[in-house]
Amino acid sequence: MILLQSHSRYLLQILSNRVQNVEKGVELDSNWVEFGDIRYHIQASMKNPHLLLLSVSLPTPPPETVFFGGLPLGAIEAVKAAYGLVVQILDPPRDGFNLTVKLNLTKLPPDEENKNNLLVKIASLREVVMGAPLRVMLKHLASRTVAPDIDRLVALVHRPTESFFLAPRAEKVTVVFPMRFKDSIDTALATSFLQEFVEARRTAGLFNAPPCSWSPSPPLELKGAPVEALSANAGFVSFVLFPRHVEGNKLDKTVWNLSTFHAYVNYHVKCSEGFMHTRMRRRVESLIQALDRAKPDKEKAKKTGQSRSFKRLSLKEARSGLKS
């Protein structure tokens, strides 16, 4: 199985090229979309080539989630803590975007390794912003506490008008994903994939992984959640996180894996569908070849028919033939 990278490869490519060719002062204006829900816009002028404006548009939050100033809980603090003086948050953001930041390339570290690491972190802006509220709660789990003023059930946005849920406790945090798919084939494949996913967790090599379960109906942790948020045609997946899963360097990986879990499942569903289509096409091609081999060769059949033909001879020709 393939795990998705936390940084935007396209954004990292743009930033790396800009750092290497900043003296050329080329104008830059680019838009793109990733994961089908995050829209980026990066812009730079010839007048100030070392300054870049990066804007991000987040998925439309469902009613049950809470946004502050168009951003998830703790997003501003997370951006400031992650990037320091290199990034300045602009208020208000550009029209049509939730966040706009100004990047100052002159404040990047002089050391090449540290510079590249910071560029990768800037390219991971989606993880920093979208994973901010999840990070806050998991940090409290690492210290075995519960964040103050947090409800018993917290809804976090991860797709347009869709959310997943957290049930925070001092000793554990339960994360529940309602899995929804538009296509009936995707729904069937995802249901099968998730059931196998849960079974794979029980193998000896994954003993330390978070406990995982799948259910066709909402689990008890979602009691009190809005009815419209509980419609899931591919069931519900639950993870139970303990302090050992978020200690030290594990926190960043856990936040990213949970933030992109639906995209991870959707990726493997599409790969499975493509693999089956390839197998079906190969099978059809082999059957066509078998049918082609079973067809009689017209030229051979014609020659065989001609070799068995005979000519009617006259009595005189027959007698001359016998004499010879």
FIROLO-572893 format. One record per residue (C-alpha): residue number from 1; residue in three letters; x, y, z. Coordinates in steps of 0.001 Angstrom, whole numbers, always signed. Last residue first. Layout:
# residues N
<rec seq="NUM" type="ALA" X="X" Y="Y" Z="Z"/>
...
# end
This chain:
# residues 324
<rec seq="324" type="SER" X="+824" Y="-44337" Z="-72002"/>
<rec seq="323" type="LYS" X="-1745" Y="-46775" Z="-73224"/>
<rec seq="322" type="LEU" X="-4066" Y="-45982" Z="-70290"/>
<rec seq="321" type="GLY" X="-3913" Y="-42285" Z="-71017"/>
<rec seq="320" type="SER" X="-4665" Y="-42798" Z="-74640"/>
<rec seq="319" type="ARG" X="-7728" Y="-44844" Z="-73647"/>
<rec seq="318" type="ALA" X="-8974" Y="-42156" Z="-71323"/>
<rec seq="317" type="GLU" X="-8460" Y="-39397" Z="-73857"/>
<rec seq="316" type="LYS" X="-10502" Y="-41364" Z="-76440"/>
<rec seq="315" type="LEU" X="-13343" Y="-42040" Z="-73940"/>
<rec seq="314" type="SER" X="-13522" Y="-38346" Z="-73069"/>
<rec seq="313" type="LEU" X="-12209" Y="-37140" Z="-69742"/>
<rec seq="312" type="ARG" X="-14120" Y="-35395" Z="-66932"/>
<rec seq="311" type="LYS" X="-11671" Y="-33375" Z="-64839"/>
<rec seq="310" type="PHE" X="-11220" Y="-33856" Z="-61113"/>
<rec seq="309" type="SER" X="-11083" Y="-31574" Z="-57982"/>
<rec seq="308" type="ARG" X="-9378" Y="-32780" Z="-54777"/>
<rec seq="307" type="SER" X="-6365" Y="-30476" Z="-55168"/>
<rec seq="306" type="GLN" X="-8644" Y="-27492" Z="-55759"/>
<rec seq="305" type="GLY" X="-10511" Y="-27992" Z="-52485"/>
<rec seq="304" type="THR" X="-7280" Y="-28193" Z="-50511"/>
<rec seq="303" type="LYS" X="-6023" Y="-25025" Z="-52185"/>
<rec seq="302" type="LYS" X="-9211" Y="-23148" Z="-51333"/>
<rec seq="301" type="ALA" X="-9182" Y="-24342" Z="-47704"/>
<rec seq="300" type="LYS" X="-5569" Y="-23285" Z="-47379"/>
<rec seq="299" type="GLU" X="-6367" Y="-19815" Z="-48722"/>
<rec seq="298" type="LYS" X="-9440" Y="-19427" Z="-46510"/>
<rec seq="297" type="ASP" X="-7607" Y="-20385" Z="-43286"/>
<rec seq="296" type="PRO" X="-10174" Y="-21851" Z="-40913"/>
<rec seq="295" type="LYS" X="-11012" Y="-19753" Z="-37795"/>
<rec seq="294" type="ALA" X="-9982" Y="-21336" Z="-34472"/>
<rec seq="293" type="ARG" X="-6808" Y="-19240" Z="-34208"/>
<rec seq="292" type="ASP" X="-8882" Y="-16044" Z="-34418"/>
<rec seq="291" type="LEU" X="-11173" Y="-17293" Z="-31673"/>
<rec seq="290" type="ALA" X="-8219" Y="-17943" Z="-29389"/>
<rec seq="289" type="GLN" X="-6815" Y="-14471" Z="-30158"/>
<rec seq="288" type="ILE" X="-10181" Y="-12911" Z="-29301"/>
<rec seq="287" type="LEU" X="-10236" Y="-14816" Z="-26004"/>
<rec seq="286" type="SER" X="-6722" Y="-13587" Z="-25148"/>
<rec seq="285" type="GLU" X="-7725" Y="-9977" Z="-25917"/>
<rec seq="284" type="VAL" X="-10823" Y="-10273" Z="-23718"/>
<rec seq="283" type="ARG" X="-8719" Y="-11587" Z="-20840"/>
<rec seq="282" type="ARG" X="-6189" Y="-8771" Z="-21260"/>
<rec seq="281" type="ARG" X="-9004" Y="-6195" Z="-21209"/>
<rec seq="280" type="MET" X="-10497" Y="-7738" Z="-18075"/>
<rec seq="279" type="ARG" X="-7130" Y="-7761" Z="-16310"/>
<rec seq="278" type="THR" X="-6589" Y="-4081" Z="-17155"/>
<rec seq="277" type="HIS" X="-10085" Y="-3175" Z="-15928"/>
<rec seq="276" type="MET" X="-9387" Y="-5044" Z="-12691"/>
<rec seq="275" type="PHE" X="-6153" Y="-3121" Z="-12164"/>
<rec seq="274" type="GLY" X="-7882" Y="+214" Z="-12846"/>
<rec seq="273" type="GLU" X="-10570" Y="-559" Z="-10275"/>
<rec seq="272" type="SER" X="-7966" Y="-1596" Z="-7721"/>
<rec seq="271" type="CYS" X="-5990" Y="+1608" Z="-8344"/>
<rec seq="270" type="LYS" X="-9176" Y="+3683" Z="-8005"/>
<rec seq="269" type="VAL" X="-9974" Y="+1993" Z="-4681"/>
<rec seq="268" type="HIS" X="-6368" Y="+2451" Z="-3543"/>
<rec seq="267" type="TYR" X="-6517" Y="+6202" Z="-4144"/>
<rec seq="266" type="ASN" X="-9966" Y="+6520" Z="-2543"/>
<rec seq="265" type="VAL" X="-8694" Y="+4846" Z="+631"/>
<rec seq="264" type="TYR" X="-5708" Y="+7215" Z="+896"/>
<rec seq="263" type="ALA" X="-7879" Y="+10243" Z="+31"/>
<rec seq="262" type="HIS" X="-10222" Y="+9228" Z="+2860"/>
<rec seq="261" type="PHE" X="-7292" Y="+8842" Z="+5267"/>
<rec seq="260" type="THR" X="-5716" Y="+12199" Z="+4364"/>
<rec seq="259" type="SER" X="-6056" Y="+14028" Z="+7693"/>
<rec seq="258" type="LEU" X="-5579" Y="+10803" Z="+9654"/>
<rec seq="257" type="ASN" X="-2286" Y="+9947" Z="+7965"/>
<rec seq="256" type="TRP" X="-1052" Y="+13545" Z="+8251"/>
<rec seq="255" type="VAL" X="-1800" Y="+13881" Z="+11964"/>
<rec seq="254" type="THR" X="-266" Y="+10480" Z="+12738"/>
<rec seq="253" type="LYS" X="+2925" Y="+11280" Z="+10817"/>
<rec seq="252" type="ASP" X="+3350" Y="+14620" Z="+12593"/>
<rec seq="251" type="LEU" X="+2728" Y="+13117" Z="+16051"/>
<rec seq="250" type="LYS" X="+5059" Y="+10128" Z="+15670"/>
<rec seq="249" type="ASN" X="+8131" Y="+12359" Z="+16035"/>
<rec seq="248" type="GLY" X="+7717" Y="+12566" Z="+19802"/>
<rec seq="247" type="GLU" X="+4728" Y="+10724" Z="+21256"/>
<rec seq="246" type="VAL" X="+1539" Y="+10476" Z="+19256"/>
<rec seq="245" type="HIS" X="+905" Y="+6707" Z="+19047"/>
<rec seq="244" type="ARG" X="+2214" Y="+6000" Z="+22557"/>
<rec seq="243" type="PRO" X="-438" Y="+8328" Z="+24010"/>
<rec seq="242" type="PHE" X="-3259" Y="+6077" Z="+22740"/>
<rec seq="241" type="LEU" X="-5224" Y="+6402" Z="+19519"/>
<rec seq="240" type="VAL" X="-8368" Y="+4384" Z="+18790"/>
<rec seq="239" type="PHE" X="-9263" Y="+4294" Z="+15107"/>
<rec seq="238" type="SER" X="-12812" Y="+3909" Z="+13785"/>
<rec seq="237" type="VAL" X="-14022" Y="+3293" Z="+10230"/>
<rec seq="236" type="PHE" X="-17713" Y="+3785" Z="+9407"/>
<rec seq="235" type="GLY" X="-19685" Y="+2243" Z="+6549"/>
<rec seq="234" type="ALA" X="-19367" Y="+2527" Z="+2779"/>
<rec seq="233" type="ASN" X="-22738" Y="+4211" Z="+2142"/>
<rec seq="232" type="ALA" X="-22218" Y="+6715" Z="+4954"/>
<rec seq="231" type="SER" X="-25046" Y="+8935" Z="+6188"/>
<rec seq="230" type="LEU" X="-24195" Y="+9962" Z="+9746"/>
<rec seq="229" type="ALA" X="-23457" Y="+13642" Z="+9079"/>
<rec seq="228" type="GLU" X="-27053" Y="+14324" Z="+8024"/>
<rec seq="227" type="VAL" X="-28255" Y="+13023" Z="+11409"/>
<rec seq="226" type="PRO" X="-26132" Y="+15488" Z="+13358"/>
<rec seq="225" type="ALA" X="-23911" Y="+13808" Z="+15998"/>
<rec seq="224" type="GLY" X="-25432" Y="+13060" Z="+19398"/>
<rec seq="223" type="LYS" X="-24187" Y="+9482" Z="+19550"/>
<rec seq="222" type="LEU" X="-21177" Y="+9294" Z="+17257"/>
<rec seq="221" type="GLU" X="-19036" Y="+7424" Z="+19809"/>
<rec seq="220" type="LEU" X="-21616" Y="+4615" Z="+19842"/>
<rec seq="219" type="PRO" X="-20607" Y="+3529" Z="+16340"/>
<rec seq="218" type="PRO" X="-22649" Y="+4530" Z="+13260"/>
<rec seq="217" type="SER" X="-23799" Y="+1517" Z="+11186"/>
<rec seq="216" type="PRO" X="-21934" Y="-549" Z="+8546"/>
<rec seq="215" type="SER" X="-19067" Y="-1034" Z="+11017"/>
<rec seq="214" type="TRP" X="-15306" Y="-1106" Z="+10629"/>
<rec seq="213" type="SER" X="-12697" Y="-1335" Z="+13394"/>
<rec seq="212" type="CYS" X="-9096" Y="-271" Z="+13979"/>
<rec seq="211" type="PRO" X="-6806" Y="-517" Z="+16989"/>
<rec seq="210" type="PRO" X="-3833" Y="+1855" Z="+16575"/>
<rec seq="209" type="ALA" X="-658" Y="+95" Z="+15344"/>
<rec seq="208" type="ASN" X="+1554" Y="-1661" Z="+17926"/>
<rec seq="207" type="PHE" X="+521" Y="-5195" Z="+16861"/>
<rec seq="206" type="LEU" X="+1034" Y="-4452" Z="+13192"/>
<rec seq="205" type="GLY" X="+3623" Y="-7170" Z="+12520"/>
<rec seq="204" type="ALA" X="+1546" Y="-9786" Z="+14337"/>
<rec seq="203" type="THR" X="-1444" Y="-9445" Z="+12018"/>
<rec seq="202" type="ARG" X="-4660" Y="-8058" Z="+13470"/>
<rec seq="201" type="ARG" X="-4416" Y="-4768" Z="+11560"/>
<rec seq="200" type="ALA" X="-4721" Y="-6707" Z="+8298"/>
<rec seq="199" type="GLU" X="-8294" Y="-7670" Z="+9239"/>
<rec seq="198" type="VAL" X="-9288" Y="-4005" Z="+9568"/>
<rec seq="197" type="PHE" X="-7846" Y="-3182" Z="+6135"/>
<rec seq="196" type="GLU" X="-9572" Y="-6236" Z="+4673"/>
<rec seq="195" type="GLN" X="-12911" Y="-4826" Z="+5826"/>
<rec seq="194" type="LEU" X="-11907" Y="-1409" Z="+4525"/>
<rec seq="193" type="PHE" X="-11011" Y="-2776" Z="+1075"/>
<rec seq="192" type="SER" X="-14289" Y="-4697" Z="+735"/>
<rec seq="191" type="THR" X="-16331" Y="-1614" Z="+1626"/>
<rec seq="190" type="ALA" X="-14171" Y="+551" Z="-645"/>
<rec seq="189" type="LEU" X="-14666" Y="-1803" Z="-3600"/>
<rec seq="188" type="ALA" X="-18453" Y="-1838" Z="-3169"/>
<rec seq="187" type="THR" X="-18646" Y="+1940" Z="-2735"/>
<rec seq="186" type="ASP" X="-16354" Y="+2574" Z="-5702"/>
<rec seq="185" type="ILE" X="-18641" Y="+399" Z="-7846"/>
<rec seq="184" type="SER" X="-21705" Y="+2326" Z="-6630"/>
<rec seq="183" type="ASP" X="-20120" Y="+5690" Z="-7520"/>
<rec seq="182" type="LYS" X="-20618" Y="+8655" Z="-5196"/>
<rec seq="181" type="PHE" X="-18524" Y="+7428" Z="-2267"/>
<rec seq="180" type="ARG" X="-18930" Y="+8111" Z="+1451"/>
<rec seq="179" type="MET" X="-16938" Y="+6784" Z="+4412"/>
<rec seq="178" type="PRO" X="-17946" Y="+8155" Z="+7819"/>
<rec seq="177" type="PHE" X="-14581" Y="+8381" Z="+9585"/>
<rec seq="176" type="VAL" X="-14359" Y="+7982" Z="+13372"/>
<rec seq="175" type="VAL" X="-11350" Y="+8942" Z="+15521"/>
<rec seq="174" type="THR" X="-11283" Y="+7793" Z="+19142"/>
<rec seq="173" type="VAL" X="-8819" Y="+9601" Z="+21398"/>
<rec seq="172" type="LYS" X="-7316" Y="+7869" Z="+24433"/>
<rec seq="171" type="GLU" X="-6243" Y="+8316" Z="+28076"/>
<rec seq="170" type="ALA" X="-7420" Y="+11899" Z="+28667"/>
<rec seq="169" type="ARG" X="-10415" Y="+11534" Z="+26389"/>
<rec seq="168" type="PRO" X="-11177" Y="+13064" Z="+23004"/>
<rec seq="167" type="ALA" X="-14012" Y="+11741" Z="+20797"/>
<rec seq="166" type="LEU" X="-12982" Y="+12888" Z="+17335"/>
<rec seq="165" type="PHE" X="-15181" Y="+13004" Z="+14257"/>
<rec seq="164" type="PHE" X="-14777" Y="+13157" Z="+10487"/>
<rec seq="163" type="SER" X="-16280" Y="+15808" Z="+8259"/>
<rec seq="162" type="GLU" X="-17866" Y="+16309" Z="+4869"/>
<rec seq="161" type="THR" X="-19113" Y="+19486" Z="+3136"/>
<rec seq="160" type="PRO" X="-15999" Y="+19490" Z="+909"/>
<rec seq="159" type="ARG" X="-13514" Y="+16973" Z="+2368"/>
<rec seq="158" type="HIS" X="-11496" Y="+16821" Z="+5625"/>
<rec seq="157" type="VAL" X="-13526" Y="+18984" Z="+8010"/>
<rec seq="156" type="LEU" X="-13242" Y="+18255" Z="+11739"/>
<rec seq="155" type="ALA" X="-16190" Y="+17438" Z="+14023"/>
<rec seq="154" type="VAL" X="-15552" Y="+17233" Z="+17787"/>
<rec seq="153" type="LEU" X="-17532" Y="+15012" Z="+20171"/>
<rec seq="152" type="ARG" X="-17352" Y="+15506" Z="+23939"/>
<rec seq="151" type="ASP" X="-16879" Y="+19216" Z="+23348"/>
<rec seq="150" type="ILE" X="-13572" Y="+20998" Z="+23896"/>
<rec seq="149" type="ASP" X="-13438" Y="+24037" Z="+26218"/>
<rec seq="148" type="PRO" X="-10062" Y="+22946" Z="+27620"/>
<rec seq="147" type="ALA" X="-7944" Y="+20387" Z="+25709"/>
<rec seq="146" type="VAL" X="-8019" Y="+16993" Z="+27433"/>
<rec seq="145" type="THR" X="-4999" Y="+15611" Z="+29285"/>
<rec seq="144" type="ARG" X="-2719" Y="+12590" Z="+28991"/>
<rec seq="143" type="SER" X="+349" Y="+14636" Z="+27950"/>
<rec seq="142" type="ALA" X="+453" Y="+12855" Z="+24586"/>
<rec seq="141" type="LEU" X="-3348" Y="+13142" Z="+24434"/>
<rec seq="140" type="HIS" X="-3048" Y="+16915" Z="+24847"/>
<rec seq="139" type="LYS" X="-750" Y="+16983" Z="+21822"/>
<rec seq="138" type="LEU" X="-3330" Y="+14864" Z="+19999"/>
<rec seq="137" type="MET" X="-6001" Y="+17482" Z="+20570"/>
<rec seq="136" type="VAL" X="-3920" Y="+20385" Z="+19265"/>
<rec seq="135" type="ARG" X="-2654" Y="+18363" Z="+16290"/>
<rec seq="134" type="LEU" X="-6184" Y="+17535" Z="+15219"/>
<rec seq="133" type="PRO" X="-7098" Y="+21221" Z="+15351"/>
<rec seq="132" type="ALA" X="-4041" Y="+22146" Z="+13202"/>
<rec seq="131" type="GLY" X="-4241" Y="+19287" Z="+10672"/>
<rec seq="130" type="MET" X="-5933" Y="+21321" Z="+7958"/>
<rec seq="129" type="VAL" X="-3515" Y="+24250" Z="+8286"/>
<rec seq="128" type="VAL" X="-162" Y="+22490" Z="+8811"/>
<rec seq="127" type="GLU" X="-1015" Y="+19574" Z="+6502"/>
<rec seq="126" type="ARG" X="-2070" Y="+21902" Z="+3688"/>
<rec seq="125" type="LEU" X="+1054" Y="+24022" Z="+4166"/>
<rec seq="124" type="SER" X="+3261" Y="+21001" Z="+3446"/>
<rec seq="123" type="ALA" X="+5079" Y="+22831" Z="+629"/>
<rec seq="122" type="ILE" X="+6305" Y="+25237" Z="+3308"/>
<rec seq="121" type="LYS" X="+7671" Y="+22240" Z="+5251"/>
<rec seq="120" type="VAL" X="+9445" Y="+20958" Z="+2147"/>
<rec seq="119" type="LEU" X="+10955" Y="+24412" Z="+1634"/>
<rec seq="118" type="LEU" X="+12083" Y="+24409" Z="+5281"/>
<rec seq="117" type="ASN" X="+13851" Y="+21072" Z="+4839"/>
<rec seq="116" type="ASN" X="+15534" Y="+22319" Z="+1672"/>
<rec seq="115" type="LYS" X="+16870" Y="+25400" Z="+3456"/>
<rec seq="114" type="ASN" X="+18060" Y="+23337" Z="+6428"/>
<rec seq="113" type="GLU" X="+20047" Y="+21105" Z="+4065"/>
<rec seq="112" type="GLU" X="+21493" Y="+23993" Z="+2044"/>
<rec seq="111" type="ASP" X="+22622" Y="+26071" Z="+5026"/>
<rec seq="110" type="PRO" X="+21878" Y="+29730" Z="+4385"/>
<rec seq="109" type="PRO" X="+18502" Y="+29486" Z="+6163"/>
<rec seq="108" type="LEU" X="+15628" Y="+31190" Z="+4278"/>
<rec seq="107" type="LYS" X="+15071" Y="+34829" Z="+5157"/>
<rec seq="106" type="THR" X="+15854" Y="+36125" Z="+1662"/>
<rec seq="105" type="LEU" X="+13066" Y="+33932" Z="+281"/>
<rec seq="104" type="ASN" X="+10354" Y="+36025" Z="+1929"/>
<rec seq="103" type="LEU" X="+7056" Y="+34192" Z="+1593"/>
<rec seq="102" type="LYS" X="+3844" Y="+36193" Z="+1989"/>
<rec seq="101" type="VAL" X="+829" Y="+34213" Z="+3193"/>
<rec seq="100" type="THR" X="-2783" Y="+34103" Z="+2046"/>
<rec seq="99" type="LEU" X="-5410" Y="+31945" Z="+3760"/>
<rec seq="98" type="ASN" X="-9078" Y="+31149" Z="+3159"/>
<rec seq="97" type="PHE" X="-9171" Y="+31994" Z="-541"/>
<rec seq="96" type="GLY" X="-11840" Y="+33391" Z="-2882"/>
<rec seq="95" type="ASP" X="-10674" Y="+36988" Z="-2587"/>
<rec seq="94" type="ARG" X="-7101" Y="+37211" Z="-1326"/>
<rec seq="93" type="PRO" X="-6613" Y="+36929" Z="+2427"/>
<rec seq="92" type="PRO" X="-7569" Y="+39711" Z="+4865"/>
<rec seq="91" type="ASP" X="-5198" Y="+39749" Z="+6657"/>
<rec seq="90" type="LEU" X="-1859" Y="+38594" Z="+5291"/>
<rec seq="89" type="ILE" X="+127" Y="+35997" Z="+7226"/>
<rec seq="88" type="GLN" X="+3892" Y="+36526" Z="+7015"/>
<rec seq="87" type="VAL" X="+6149" Y="+33544" Z="+6328"/>
<rec seq="86" type="VAL" X="+9953" Y="+33359" Z="+6588"/>
<rec seq="85" type="LEU" X="+9895" Y="+34897" Z="+10066"/>
<rec seq="84" type="GLY" X="+8642" Y="+31750" Z="+11800"/>
<rec seq="83" type="TYR" X="+7523" Y="+28937" Z="+9521"/>
<rec seq="82" type="ALA" X="+6021" Y="+26177" Z="+11698"/>
<rec seq="81" type="ALA" X="+5077" Y="+28177" Z="+14804"/>
<rec seq="80" type="LYS" X="+3446" Y="+30979" Z="+12819"/>
<rec seq="79" type="VAL" X="+1503" Y="+28522" Z="+10649"/>
<rec seq="78" type="ALA" X="+340" Y="+26513" Z="+13690"/>
<rec seq="77" type="GLU" X="-812" Y="+29625" Z="+15543"/>
<rec seq="76" type="ILE" X="-2891" Y="+30709" Z="+12562"/>
<rec seq="75" type="ALA" X="-4392" Y="+27211" Z="+12134"/>
<rec seq="74" type="GLY" X="-5366" Y="+26729" Z="+15795"/>
<rec seq="73" type="LEU" X="-9019" Y="+25886" Z="+15113"/>
<rec seq="72" type="PRO" X="-9732" Y="+25577" Z="+11404"/>
<rec seq="71" type="LEU" X="-9732" Y="+28653" Z="+9161"/>
<rec seq="70" type="GLY" X="-12439" Y="+30906" Z="+7683"/>
<rec seq="69" type="GLY" X="-12139" Y="+33461" Z="+10489"/>
<rec seq="68" type="PHE" X="-12560" Y="+30726" Z="+13070"/>
<rec seq="67" type="PHE" X="-14083" Y="+27537" Z="+11672"/>
<rec seq="66" type="VAL" X="-16243" Y="+25087" Z="+13650"/>
<rec seq="65" type="THR" X="-17572" Y="+21878" Z="+12081"/>
<rec seq="64" type="GLU" X="-21185" Y="+20676" Z="+12335"/>
<rec seq="63" type="PRO" X="-22413" Y="+22860" Z="+9462"/>
<rec seq="62" type="PRO" X="-20098" Y="+21265" Z="+6863"/>
<rec seq="61" type="PRO" X="-16880" Y="+23096" Z="+5940"/>
<rec seq="60" type="THR" X="-16235" Y="+24017" Z="+2292"/>
<rec seq="59" type="PRO" X="-12809" Y="+22576" Z="+1508"/>
<rec seq="58" type="LEU" X="-9848" Y="+24980" Z="+1895"/>
<rec seq="57" type="SER" X="-8599" Y="+27662" Z="-511"/>
<rec seq="56" type="VAL" X="-4886" Y="+28408" Z="-185"/>
<rec seq="55" type="SER" X="-2962" Y="+31527" Z="-1221"/>
<rec seq="54" type="LEU" X="+808" Y="+31899" Z="-1654"/>
<rec seq="53" type="LEU" X="+2247" Y="+35345" Z="-2359"/>
<rec seq="52" type="LEU" X="+5959" Y="+35242" Z="-3162"/>
<rec seq="51" type="LEU" X="+8699" Y="+37776" Z="-2392"/>
<rec seq="50" type="HIS" X="+12276" Y="+37250" Z="-3641"/>
<rec seq="49" type="PRO" X="+11382" Y="+38399" Z="-7173"/>
<rec seq="48" type="ASN" X="+10263" Y="+41861" Z="-6022"/>
<rec seq="47" type="LYS" X="+9861" Y="+43933" Z="-9217"/>
<rec seq="46" type="MET" X="+9565" Y="+40898" Z="-11484"/>
<rec seq="45" type="SER" X="+6433" Y="+39842" Z="-9617"/>
<rec seq="44" type="ALA" X="+5506" Y="+36648" Z="-7782"/>
<rec seq="43" type="GLN" X="+2259" Y="+34694" Z="-7496"/>
<rec seq="42" type="ILE" X="+1135" Y="+31365" Z="-6077"/>
<rec seq="41" type="HIS" X="-2451" Y="+30125" Z="-6098"/>
<rec seq="40" type="TYR" X="-3535" Y="+26868" Z="-4516"/>
<rec seq="39" type="ARG" X="-6873" Y="+25032" Z="-4349"/>
<rec seq="38" type="ILE" X="-7457" Y="+22182" Z="-1904"/>
<rec seq="37" type="ASP" X="-10510" Y="+19930" Z="-2551"/>
<rec seq="36" type="GLY" X="-9851" Y="+17476" Z="-5373"/>
<rec seq="35" type="PHE" X="-6815" Y="+16071" Z="-3572"/>
<rec seq="34" type="GLU" X="-4808" Y="+18897" Z="-5157"/>
<rec seq="33" type="VAL" X="-5891" Y="+21892" Z="-7240"/>
<rec seq="32" type="TRP" X="-3735" Y="+24275" Z="-9286"/>
<rec seq="31" type="ASN" X="-3141" Y="+27971" Z="-10003"/>
<rec seq="30" type="SER" X="+101" Y="+29666" Z="-11155"/>
<rec seq="29" type="ASP" X="+1397" Y="+33226" Z="-11593"/>
<rec seq="28" type="LEU" X="+5160" Y="+33858" Z="-11695"/>
<rec seq="27" type="GLU" X="+7167" Y="+36702" Z="-13217"/>
<rec seq="26" type="VAL" X="+10839" Y="+35881" Z="-13781"/>
<rec seq="25" type="GLY" X="+13325" Y="+37811" Z="-11640"/>
<rec seq="24" type="LYS" X="+16427" Y="+36088" Z="-13000"/>
<rec seq="23" type="GLU" X="+18158" Y="+36489" Z="-9627"/>
<rec seq="22" type="VAL" X="+15639" Y="+34145" Z="-7972"/>
<rec seq="21" type="ASN" X="+16691" Y="+31261" Z="-10195"/>
<rec seq="20" type="GLN" X="+17663" Y="+28588" Z="-7642"/>
<rec seq="19" type="VAL" X="+15179" Y="+29784" Z="-5031"/>
<rec seq="18" type="ARG" X="+12377" Y="+29993" Z="-7611"/>
<rec seq="17" type="ASN" X="+13096" Y="+26530" Z="-8967"/>
<rec seq="16" type="SER" X="+12938" Y="+25075" Z="-5447"/>
<rec seq="15" type="LEU" X="+9697" Y="+26922" Z="-4644"/>
<rec seq="14" type="ILE" X="+7975" Y="+25822" Z="-7855"/>
<rec seq="13" type="GLN" X="+9074" Y="+22198" Z="-7406"/>
<rec seq="12" type="LEU" X="+7911" Y="+22203" Z="-3789"/>
<rec seq="11" type="LEU" X="+4531" Y="+23536" Z="-4886"/>
<rec seq="10" type="TYR" X="+4204" Y="+20773" Z="-7482"/>
<rec seq="9" type="ARG" X="+5233" Y="+18082" Z="-5018"/>
<rec seq="8" type="SER" X="+2726" Y="+19257" Z="-2434"/>
<rec seq="7" type="HIS" X="+3992" Y="+17985" Z="+890"/>
<rec seq="6" type="SER" X="+2574" Y="+15280" Z="+3141"/>
<rec seq="5" type="GLN" X="+3277" Y="+12402" Z="+784"/>
<rec seq="4" type="LEU" X="+550" Y="+9809" Z="+363"/>
<rec seq="3" type="LEU" X="+1135" Y="+6318" Z="+1733"/>
<rec seq="2" type="ILE" X="+1185" Y="+3507" Z="-828"/>
<rec seq="1" type="MET" X="+0" Y="+0" Z="+0"/>
# end
